[in-house]
Amino acid sequence: MFSARGPSLRELSVQALSSVERGYDLLAPKFDHTPFRTPDRVLDATAEALRPYGPFGQGLDVCCGTGAGMRVLDTLCDGSGTGVDFSAGMLAEARQAHPEAAWVRADVRALPFDRAFDLAVTFGALGHLLPGERPALFAGVHRALRPGGLFAFPVGAPPPIASRLYWALLGFDLVMRVRNAVWRPPFVMYYRTCPLHALRSDLADAGFAVTTVPLAALGTREDGSPRGRLVLARRPGSQG
């Protein structure tokens, strides 16, 4: 599951018993050598699906972590990219990997931007927000985009109930709920709190016009449905 350069079981245990911020500060130097980092194939599929909607000017990676999303922004945006995260450790790794980009430490539930970007993306981070916290994030992204700007992120197809993955994700979420019930500070990371219908509803409530497109590069499942979709949330208005 982890490469030889990834974290040890002891390091993961310490992280899991920390707060989200402290945990990712600790994990940051080895994060890119774990399965938690968004795979390049997902990043590239996202860029391919977004290309017909561009080019874009300024780009924002929300919950940027170590900066993997810059792989997408660099190919689609004429202007510079900006990443925002609350983990100083993750931002330090991102700054080292992408010194040309701007890196901002902030709580994404209170984004400090106003009509500054044409494209915003996020990868694998929504599970770090409780459902009741998503409206603040989406409202902040809406505010950060210029009129006509686009917020995009990939979502995987829900695994079939008979699959090992379904039960693995369910088990993980149950373990996290027990951990957070008996241990403080909480570590918020859930895989099954972001169904597509709930995301669409929260985005619409924040003022976005929401559509989805298949991530064609990820292929299809046995029933012909896409393995992943790209959520496209447009802030109404005209660019420029």
Beta strands, then each sheet from edge to edge (+ up, - down):
strand 1: 59-62
strand 2: 81-85
strand 3: 102-105
strand 4: 117-122
strand 5: 145-156
strand 6: 209-214
strand 7: 228-234
sheet 1: 3+ 2+ 1+ 4+ 5+ 7- 6+
end
